[in-house]
Every structure is written in C-alpha cells, then in structure tokens.
Amino acid sequence: MPITPQVLDELLKDYKTPDDMLGSNGLLQQLTKALIERALEGEMTHHLGYPPHDVAGDDSGNSRNGKSKKTITGKRGSVEIDVPRDRQAGFEPQLVRKGQRRFDGFDDKIISMYARGMTCRRMQAHLQEIYAVEVSPDLISTVTDGVIDEVRSWQPRPLDALCPILYLDTLRVKIKAEGRISNKAIYLAIGVNVQGTKEVLGMWASENEAAKF
C-alpha cells in the first residue's frame, strides 16, 4: 500500500491543527496502518520463504490465502489493519499477535524513524524494539526491507518549488532510545502550495525546542 504524494495531498488538504496529523483519523494513523501491514507482509514472506507472486511458491505446499481484517487500539485511537493468511493456517504474526488488540508505542517510533533519516541500522534497531521478542536476524531484515520501501516512497516525493505560506511547528514526543525514554522536539515544516494544498515538507528531531533550531 504505497503512500503516494497524491494520497498525502488528499490527507493534508484540510490540515489546520496538529490533531489533523496526530488525531484518531490523522496522517499518522494512515502511516501506522501502512507500515504495520507492510511489516506483516514481510513476516509472511519470511514464513513462506518466498515473496508474493514468486514462482518459488508453485507446488510449495503452502501459499498466501488472502487477508483478514483486525482492529487494534493504541494511545491515539483505533486502526483497522489487513493481516495476511496462509493456506495451512500456520502463520503466527509477531508484530501484532493473534488475539492482540492493544498496540502502544508504534506511532512514536514512526515519527522517530522519519525524523532520524531512515538508515537501515536505525530501522533495524527500532523494529527490534517494536517486536520486543527474540526473533531471527533474517526476520528483522525481511521486515526492514519492506518498511524501508514504504518510507522511501514518501521521502523523495516531489515538492513544489514555491510555497507562498509556510508553517513551522514543534511537537513534543516521548522516544525510547538505548533503553531509556526521553522527550524529543519534532520540528514540522508545513507548506501551502499555490493550489492551496498543505504539504509536509519535512520533519527533524532535536533534544530541545528552541527558535534557533
């Protein structure tokens, strides 16, 4: 489910307050859904041993078998996700386990991943924290590859050369790093293009909120 510039423009066209980004139906919820689903697809690829539509799956004895809907609740509200299934019903999701309905902390990590630049090592560290269980390096690598694709489809989106209006704002977010939780300032640059559409131009992380930044 790539998040295209057109989808982002549609999501942000009525942006007026931080709640439009961080509320129950805001942009962050959309990103949460997309990244969770991409991670689960990575888990399924690891479970089966081959990616979707690969010929390696022919006569393998097991294959993908559609998806089931599931609603999970985090601190910013509920998100409906599509969970992949396999024909032998042996797939056990690790990120969102069977019967799990609560999912806290993932949205903060999404903000952190965007703000910190998305290197593979940082992505792996975040995902290791998210899973919080002993999983194989191959699984983390497979999931990371899928999530990085999702993130990179958002990062290089084209931006207009001119923004007549620019909003600069800062959000305070709790982020866990190296085993400790600290408050970070996430700086947002929101531009309004000549068509009147609001766009997120960028996100940056800092230890403190200050006009100098």
Backbone as CSV, one residue per row, in Angstrom:
resi,resn,N_x,N_y,N_z,CA_x,CA_y,CA_z,C_x,C_y,C_z
1,MET,0.843,-1.186,0.000,0.000,0.000,0.000,0.879,1.237,0.000
2,PRO,1.517,1.579,-1.123,2.399,2.748,-1.152,1.628,4.028,-0.854
3,ILE,2.213,4.897,-0.018,1.606,6.183,0.275,2.158,7.184,-0.739
4,THR,1.405,7.453,-1.769,1.852,8.311,-2.858,1.711,9.780,-2.481
5,PRO,2.411,10.682,-3.191,2.232,12.115,-2.938,0.781,12.540,-3.083
6,GLN,0.055,11.919,-4.008,-1.348,12.274,-4.193,-2.175,11.917,-2.955
7,VAL,-1.877,10.750,-2.353,-2.596,10.354,-1.139,-2.280,11.319,0.005
8,LEU,-0.987,11.687,0.135,-0.611,12.622,1.187,-1.281,13.978,0.998
9,ASP,-1.335,14.445,-0.246,-2.003,15.715,-0.519,-3.462,15.659,-0.095
10,GLU,-4.103,14.526,-0.374,-5.512,14.376,-0.015,-5.677,14.369,1.508
11,LEU,-4.769,13.657,2.204,-4.848,13.584,3.656,-4.632,14.949,4.317
12,LEU,-3.768,15.761,3.715,-3.378,17.024,4.344,-4.140,18.239,3.829
13,LYS,-5.072,18.033,2.926,-5.725,19.191,2.309,-6.511,20.018,3.315
14,ASP,-6.995,19.399,4.400,-7.764,20.140,5.401,-6.965,20.354,6.689
15,TYR,-5.637,20.259,6.607,-4.811,20.402,7.800,-4.954,21.811,8.373
16,LYS,-5.347,21.882,9.644,-5.481,23.153,10.335,-4.805,23.125,11.703
17,THR,-4.849,21.986,12.371,-4.280,21.860,13.709,-3.458,20.575,13.785
18,PRO,-2.592,20.441,14.802,-1.835,19.195,14.957,-2.719,17.955,15.036
19,ASP,-3.970,18.128,15.477,-4.870,16.982,15.572,-5.149,16.372,14.201
20,ASP,-5.069,17.203,13.153,-5.286,16.682,11.807,-4.184,15.707,11.404
21,MET,-3.031,15.817,12.047,-1.951,14.884,11.766,-1.889,13.767,12.793
22,LEU,-2.164,14.115,14.070,-1.968,13.157,15.152,-3.272,12.651,15.755
23,GLY,-4.417,13.087,15.226,-5.705,12.663,15.755,-6.071,11.245,15.355
24,SER,-7.270,10.831,15.740,-7.705,9.446,15.510,-7.810,9.098,14.034
25,ASN,-8.022,10.098,13.175,-8.089,9.846,11.739,-7.026,10.635,10.974
26,GLY,-5.941,10.982,11.663,-4.909,11.812,11.068,-3.914,11.042,10.227
27,LEU,-2.964,11.794,9.694,-1.953,11.210,8.817,-1.158,10.121,9.515
28,LEU,-0.848,10.316,10.790,-0.047,9.323,11.493,-0.756,7.979,11.570
29,GLN,-2.079,7.997,11.736,-2.827,6.747,11.747,-2.717,6.037,10.397
30,GLN,-2.736,6.814,9.314,-2.600,6.217,7.988,-1.212,5.592,7.815
31,LEU,-0.194,6.292,8.277,1.158,5.747,8.187,1.307,4.510,9.056
32,THR,0.697,4.537,10.243,0.744,3.375,11.128,0.161,2.156,10.434
33,LYS,-0.999,2.317,9.831,-1.646,1.213,9.123,-0.754,0.683,7.999
34,ALA,-0.199,1.598,7.208,0.613,1.177,6.058,1.856,0.421,6.496
35,LEU,2.549,0.923,7.523,3.790,0.289,7.942,3.541,-1.030,8.668
36,ILE,2.477,-1.104,9.466,2.155,-2.373,10.122,1.846,-3.434,9.064
37,GLU,1.026,-3.079,8.095,0.660,-4.048,7.066,1.867,-4.478,6.242
38,ARG,2.773,-3.536,5.937,3.967,-3.904,5.185,4.865,-4.819,6.016
39,ALA,4.974,-4.539,7.316,5.769,-5.395,8.189,5.189,-6.803,8.258
40,LEU,3.867,-6.906,8.354,3.225,-8.226,8.404,3.428,-8.975,7.094
41,GLU,3.424,-8.264,5.974,3.716,-8.918,4.700,5.153,-9.454,4.697
42,GLY,6.069,-8.695,5.309,7.436,-9.174,5.430,7.524,-10.426,6.281
43,GLU,6.741,-10.473,7.348,6.700,-11.664,8.184,6.182,-12.866,7.386
44,MET,5.153,-12.644,6.590,4.603,-13.740,5.794,5.629,-14.241,4.777
45,THR,6.351,-13.313,4.154,7.405,-13.709,3.216,8.445,-14.568,3.922
46,HIS,8.822,-14.177,5.128,9.788,-14.955,5.898,9.218,-16.331,6.244
47,HIS,7.942,-16.373,6.595,7.295,-17.636,6.980,7.237,-18.617,5.804
48,LEU,6.876,-18.125,4.619,6.734,-18.996,3.455,8.063,-19.260,2.760
49,GLY,8.961,-18.277,2.847,10.253,-18.449,2.196,10.343,-17.883,0.801
50,TYR,9.306,-17.185,0.357,9.331,-16.574,-0.979,8.380,-15.381,-0.997
51,PRO,8.681,-14.356,-1.807,7.839,-13.157,-1.874,6.560,-13.406,-2.659
52,PRO,5.615,-12.475,-2.623,4.359,-12.650,-3.368,4.616,-12.837,-4.855
53,HIS,3.841,-13.720,-5.459,3.844,-13.980,-6.906,5.145,-14.610,-7.405
54,ASP,6.007,-15.070,-6.503,7.264,-15.692,-6.930,6.994,-17.138,-7.366
55,VAL,7.685,-17.565,-8.409,7.488,-18.931,-8.915,7.952,-19.969,-7.901
56,ALA,8.749,-19.551,-6.926,9.189,-20.485,-5.898,8.019,-21.023,-5.087
57,GLY,6.897,-20.321,-5.141,5.730,-20.776,-4.398,4.925,-21.846,-5.093
58,ASP,5.206,-22.088,-6.373,4.466,-23.105,-7.115,4.743,-24.486,-6.517
59,ASP,3.666,-25.174,-6.189,3.760,-26.536,-5.628,4.625,-26.589,-4.368
60,SER,4.623,-25.501,-3.608,5.436,-25.470,-2.388,4.725,-26.122,-1.210
61,GLY,3.439,-26.354,-1.365,2.671,-26.954,-0.278,1.976,-25.941,0.606
62,ASN,2.357,-24.689,0.484,1.700,-23.637,1.253,1.813,-22.334,0.474
63,SER,0.835,-21.464,0.634,0.830,-20.198,-0.097,-0.028,-19.195,0.640
64,ARG,0.021,-17.955,0.167,-0.823,-16.914,0.742,-2.285,-17.209,0.476
65,ASN,-3.131,-16.804,1.419,-4.559,-17.116,1.311,-5.398,-15.919,1.728
66,GLY,-5.153,-14.777,1.067,-5.946,-13.588,1.351,-5.566,-12.944,2.666
67,LYS,-6.471,-12.116,3.164,-6.217,-11.363,4.383,-7.479,-11.289,5.227
68,SER,-7.288,-11.086,6.506,-8.410,-10.871,7.420,-8.258,-9.513,8.080
69,LYS,-9.369,-8.871,8.360,-9.344,-7.549,8.982,-9.275,-7.665,10.492
70,LYS,-8.574,-6.717,11.083,-8.419,-6.703,12.529,-8.294,-5.260,12.994
71,THR,-8.924,-4.931,14.095,-8.847,-3.589,14.655,-7.961,-3.612,15.892
72,ILE,-6.938,-2.762,15.884,-6.057,-2.643,17.045,-6.166,-1.228,17.590
73,THR,-5.976,-1.097,18.894,-6.140,0.186,19.564,-4.825,0.610,20.204
74,GLY,-4.405,1.822,19.892,-3.221,2.409,20.500,-3.607,3.655,21.266
75,LYS,-2.615,4.419,21.692,-2.916,5.582,22.524,-3.543,6.704,21.717
76,ARG,-3.502,6.633,20.378,-4.128,7.670,19.551,-5.375,7.166,18.844
77,GLY,-5.943,6.068,19.322,-7.180,5.583,18.739,-7.023,4.224,18.082
78,SER,-8.040,3.837,17.317,-8.088,2.514,16.699,-7.713,2.579,15.223
79,VAL,-7.086,1.502,14.752,-6.701,1.371,13.354,-7.120,-0.002,12.865
80,GLU,-7.777,-0.052,11.720,-8.133,-1.333,11.120,-7.041,-1.754,10.158
81,ILE,-6.511,-2.958,10.343,-5.423,-3.449,9.507,-5.840,-4.746,8.817
82,ASP,-5.142,-5.060,7.716,-5.337,-6.318,7.000,-4.188,-7.251,7.350
83,VAL,-4.504,-8.402,7.919,-3.499,-9.376,8.346,-3.448,-10.517,7.332
84,PRO,-2.286,-10.800,6.736,-2.199,-11.875,5.742,-2.402,-13.251,6.370
85,ARG,-2.906,-14.181,5.555,-3.125,-15.562,5.992,-2.426,-16.511,5.031
86,ASP,-2.124,-17.714,5.518,-1.606,-18.765,4.638,-2.578,-19.931,4.628
87,ARG,-2.493,-20.763,3.602,-3.470,-21.838,3.432,-3.391,-22.884,4.534
88,GLN,-2.217,-23.101,5.080,-2.081,-24.098,6.138,-2.380,-23.536,7.521
89,ALA,-2.708,-22.242,7.578,-3.048,-21.574,8.842,-1.941,-21.713,9.881
90,GLY,-0.689,-21.750,9.400,0.433,-21.865,10.320,1.138,-20.552,10.599
91,PHE,0.704,-19.489,9.943,1.357,-18.194,10.115,0.993,-17.589,11.459
92,GLU,2.008,-17.282,12.259,1.811,-16.664,13.573,2.466,-15.279,13.564
93,PRO,1.705,-14.210,13.349,2.290,-12.860,13.322,3.003,-12.538,14.636
94,GLN,4.135,-11.861,14.521,4.887,-11.473,15.703,4.626,-10.016,16.090
95,LEU,4.452,-9.161,15.098,4.258,-7.741,15.386,2.910,-7.496,16.051
96,VAL,1.859,-8.064,15.488,0.516,-7.997,16.067,0.044,-9.438,16.211
97,ARG,0.158,-9.968,17.394,-0.124,-11.387,17.613,-1.618,-11.693,17.559
98,LYS,-1.925,-12.952,17.340,-3.323,-13.381,17.330,-3.965,-13.066,18.673
99,GLY,-5.125,-12.457,18.635,-5.829,-12.087,19.857,-5.401,-10.762,20.444
100,GLN,-4.327,-10.185,19.932,-3.846,-8.905,20.458,-4.711,-7.763,19.940
101,ARG,-5.147,-6.895,20.843,-5.995,-5.763,20.466,-5.378,-4.418,20.824
102,ARG,-4.383,-4.422,21.705,-3.716,-3.184,22.086,-2.378,-3.100,21.366
103,PHE,-2.016,-1.876,20.930,-0.760,-1.693,20.211,-0.245,-0.292,20.510
104,ASP,0.552,-0.177,21.578,1.020,1.133,22.032,2.483,1.348,21.643
105,GLY,2.830,2.589,21.378,4.216,2.955,21.180,4.699,2.965,19.746
106,PHE,3.981,2.312,18.837,4.455,2.210,17.465,4.434,3.559,16.756
107,ASP,3.429,4.390,17.039,3.313,5.667,16.337,4.464,6.601,16.680
108,ASP,4.911,6.596,17.944,6.069,7.413,18.305,7.309,6.979,17.535
109,LYS,7.460,5.686,17.348,8.623,5.188,16.621,8.549,5.571,15.146
110,ILE,7.332,5.659,14.591,7.195,6.098,13.208,7.719,7.519,13.066
111,ILE,7.311,8.415,13.991,7.798,9.786,13.950,9.318,9.806,14.049
112,SER,9.849,9.010,14.964,11.289,8.966,15.155,12.003,8.461,13.908
113,MET,11.443,7.431,13.249,12.076,6.885,12.047,12.125,7.926,10.937
114,TYR,11.059,8.663,10.781,11.057,9.713,9.764,12.049,10.813,10.114
115,ALA,12.051,11.238,11.382,12.873,12.379,11.777,14.362,12.060,11.754
116,ARG,14.744,10.806,11.947,16.147,10.461,12.104,16.816,10.020,10.814
117,GLY,16.101,9.941,9.721,16.777,9.728,8.451,16.684,8.344,7.859
118,MET,16.137,7.378,8.570,15.840,6.087,7.979,17.039,5.268,7.514
119,THR,18.156,5.287,8.238,19.221,4.368,7.867,18.786,2.946,8.222
120,CYS,19.358,1.984,7.543,18.968,0.591,7.771,19.224,0.188,9.218
121,ARG,20.369,0.622,9.761,20.694,0.239,11.132,19.672,0.792,12.120
122,ARG,19.259,2.039,11.927,18.268,2.629,12.829,16.922,1.922,12.673
123,MET,16.556,1.605,11.432,15.295,0.902,11.212,15.317,-0.450,11.924
124,GLN,16.417,-1.166,11.816,16.513,-2.463,12.469,16.421,-2.318,13.980
125,ALA,17.068,-1.285,14.521,17.017,-1.068,15.967,15.598,-0.774,16.422
126,HIS,14.890,0.069,15.663,13.502,0.383,16.013,12.633,-0.866,15.947
127,LEU,12.778,-1.633,14.879,11.944,-2.820,14.732,12.252,-3.849,15.819
128,GLN,13.513,-3.953,16.211,13.856,-4.869,17.292,13.153,-4.446,18.575
129,GLU,13.103,-3.112,18.827,12.386,-2.610,19.999,10.901,-2.890,19.890
130,ILE,10.346,-2.714,18.675,8.917,-2.897,18.481,8.516,-4.352,18.736
131,TYR,9.314,-5.293,18.192,8.954,-6.700,18.371,9.151,-7.147,19.811
132,ALA,10.200,-6.642,20.463,10.436,-6.900,21.890,10.448,-8.392,22.225
133,VAL,10.834,-9.217,21.259,10.952,-10.651,21.484,12.187,-11.124,20.734
134,GLU,12.622,-12.346,21.040,13.760,-12.911,20.346,13.304,-13.405,18.974
135,VAL,13.718,-12.719,17.939,13.387,-13.124,16.577,14.681,-13.219,15.789
136,SER,14.627,-13.948,14.698,15.835,-14.174,13.924,16.258,-12.912,13.183
137,PRO,17.557,-12.742,12.944,18.022,-11.598,12.142,17.413,-11.592,10.746
138,ASP,17.145,-12.788,10.191,16.543,-12.861,8.858,15.162,-12.236,8.855
139,LEU,14.382,-12.476,9.920,13.042,-11.897,10.001,13.135,-10.383,10.087
140,ILE,13.995,-9.868,10.954,14.159,-8.425,11.081,14.594,-7.823,9.754
141,SER,15.511,-8.493,9.054,15.999,-7.995,7.772,14.889,-7.955,6.741
142,THR,14.066,-9.017,6.677,12.969,-9.070,5.710,11.951,-7.972,5.973
143,VAL,11.581,-7.795,7.242,10.610,-6.764,7.605,11.190,-5.380,7.346
144,THR,12.472,-5.191,7.682,13.114,-3.892,7.466,13.091,-3.511,5.995
145,ASP,13.386,-4.475,5.121,13.392,-4.197,3.686,12.033,-3.678,3.228
146,GLY,10.959,-4.298,3.726,9.617,-3.873,3.328,9.273,-2.500,3.863
147,VAL,9.620,-2.249,5.125,9.294,-0.968,5.743,10.091,0.162,5.100
148,ILE,11.371,-0.094,4.799,12.192,0.930,4.157,11.601,1.322,2.809
149,ASP,11.091,0.342,2.043,10.441,0.656,0.764,9.264,1.602,0.973
150,GLU,8.495,1.350,2.026,7.330,2.190,2.322,7.771,3.604,2.670
151,VAL,8.799,3.717,3.481,9.298,5.019,3.902,9.891,5.789,2.723
152,ARG,10.686,5.105,1.908,11.351,5.781,0.794,10.365,6.263,-0.262
153,SER,9.208,5.611,-0.353,8.201,6.080,-1.304,7.632,7.427,-0.877
154,TRP,7.726,7.742,0.416,7.251,9.028,0.932,8.344,10.087,0.880
155,GLN,9.574,9.707,1.219,10.651,10.690,1.330,10.932,11.455,0.035
156,PRO,11.090,10.777,-1.132,11.522,11.521,-2.326,10.380,12.100,-3.147
157,ARG,9.187,12.169,-2.569,8.052,12.689,-3.327,8.367,14.107,-3.804
158,PRO,7.911,14.492,-4.973,8.218,15.837,-5.480,7.474,16.920,-4.700
159,LEU,8.160,18.023,-4.460,7.565,19.177,-3.792,7.565,20.361,-4.751
160,ASP,6.581,21.244,-4.593,6.529,22.437,-5.424,7.724,23.341,-5.129
161,ALA,8.184,24.044,-6.146,9.321,24.960,-5.969,8.954,26.166,-5.126
162,LEU,7.670,26.511,-5.076,7.216,27.703,-4.358,6.108,27.350,-3.383
163,CYS,6.252,27.809,-2.144,5.202,27.699,-1.131,4.937,29.111,-0.600
164,PRO,3.842,29.735,-1.005,3.554,31.098,-0.545,3.403,31.210,0.971
165,ILE,2.967,30.118,1.614,2.757,30.132,3.064,3.530,28.977,3.677
166,LEU,4.196,29.231,4.794,4.965,28.205,5.489,4.632,28.232,6.974
167,TYR,4.262,27.070,7.513,4.023,26.925,8.945,5.188,26.155,9.557
168,LEU,5.718,26.642,10.658,6.745,25.931,11.407,6.197,25.644,12.790
169,ASP,6.217,24.379,13.189,5.654,23.998,14.478,6.521,22.899,15.079
170,THR,6.338,22.671,16.359,7.101,21.650,17.072,6.164,20.806,17.922
171,LEU,6.386,19.500,17.911,5.647,18.569,18.750,6.607,17.951,19.761
172,ARG,6.128,17.746,20.976,6.922,17.059,21.988,6.516,15.593,21.999
173,VAL,7.478,14.712,21.790,7.196,13.282,21.659,8.147,12.493,22.551
174,LYS,7.619,11.478,23.243,8.464,10.591,24.043,9.038,9.512,23.124
175,ILE,10.367,9.380,23.112,11.038,8.419,22.237,11.978,7.571,23.072
176,LYS,11.939,6.259,22.846,12.818,5.336,23.552,14.054,5.084,22.714
177,ALA,15.221,5.289,23.285,16.474,5.051,22.589,17.501,4.526,23.583
178,GLU,18.174,3.438,23.205,19.197,2.832,24.043,18.674,2.521,25.442
179,GLY,17.461,2.032,25.498,16.894,1.582,26.755,16.317,2.649,27.655
180,ARG,16.325,3.902,27.215,15.767,4.960,28.050,14.808,5.823,27.243
181,ILE,13.819,6.389,27.937,12.792,7.214,27.300,13.084,8.679,27.591
182,SER,13.057,9.484,26.556,13.305,10.910,26.726,12.349,11.706,25.844
183,ASN,12.160,12.971,26.203,11.318,13.857,25.411,12.140,14.458,24.274
184,LYS,11.607,14.386,23.069,12.261,14.967,21.906,11.354,16.029,21.298
185,ALA,11.976,17.008,20.687,11.228,18.010,19.934,11.244,17.608,18.465
186,ILE,10.067,17.392,17.872,9.946,17.053,16.463,9.467,18.296,15.720
187,TYR,10.356,18.880,14.927,10.037,20.094,14.178,9.337,19.718,12.876
188,LEU,8.257,20.414,12.577,7.479,20.182,11.366,7.502,21.430,10.496
189,ALA,7.733,21.239,9.213,7.600,22.320,8.235,6.417,21.978,7.337
190,ILE,5.363,22.777,7.410,4.147,22.576,6.618,4.041,23.714,5.618
191,GLY,4.009,23.399,4.340,3.903,24.415,3.307,2.545,24.398,2.641
192,VAL,2.086,25.548,2.193,0.861,25.654,1.410,1.267,26.033,-0.011
193,ASN,0.946,25.163,-0.979,1.366,25.437,-2.354,0.414,26.415,-3.034
194,VAL,0.694,26.728,-4.294,-0.096,27.742,-4.996,-1.517,27.272,-5.264
195,GLN,-1.759,25.958,-5.165,-3.128,25.448,-5.306,-3.892,25.483,-3.984
196,GLY,-3.210,25.887,-2.909,-3.867,25.953,-1.603,-3.815,24.661,-0.821
197,THR,-3.018,23.683,-1.286,-2.912,22.391,-0.613,-1.746,22.399,0.363
198,LYS,-1.986,21.919,1.567,-0.930,21.833,2.571,-0.114,20.557,2.370
199,GLU,1.195,20.654,2.526,2.092,19.510,2.386,3.085,19.499,3.538
200,VAL,3.432,18.301,3.996,4.515,18.169,4.972,5.830,18.240,4.211
201,LEU,6.602,19.295,4.429,7.874,19.466,3.726,8.999,18.708,4.403
202,GLY,8.901,18.524,5.701,9.958,17.790,6.385,9.723,17.678,7.872
203,MET,10.453,16.739,8.503,10.441,16.544,9.952,11.880,16.430,10.433
204,TRP,12.179,17.048,11.583,13.517,16.987,12.155,13.407,16.800,13.657
205,ALA,14.343,16.050,14.223,14.334,15.789,15.672,15.427,16.592,16.356
206,SER,15.131,17.062,17.553,16.100,17.793,18.363,15.836,17.485,19.828
207,GLU,16.864,17.676,20.647,16.716,17.406,22.072,15.778,18.414,22.724
208,ASN,15.819,19.667,22.272,15.035,20.730,22.897,14.348,21.574,21.851
209,GLU,13.281,22.254,22.282,12.567,23.178,21.418,13.161,24.570,21.572
210,ALA,13.606,25.142,20.454,14.215,26.464,20.509,14.076,27.146,19.158
211,ALA,13.896,28.457,19.179,13.724,29.213,17.943,14.977,29.132,17.071
212,LYS,16.147,28.979,17.688,17.395,28.933,16.937,17.427,27.740,15.986
213,PHE,16.839,26.624,16.399,16.828,25.436,15.534,16.103,25.704,14.222
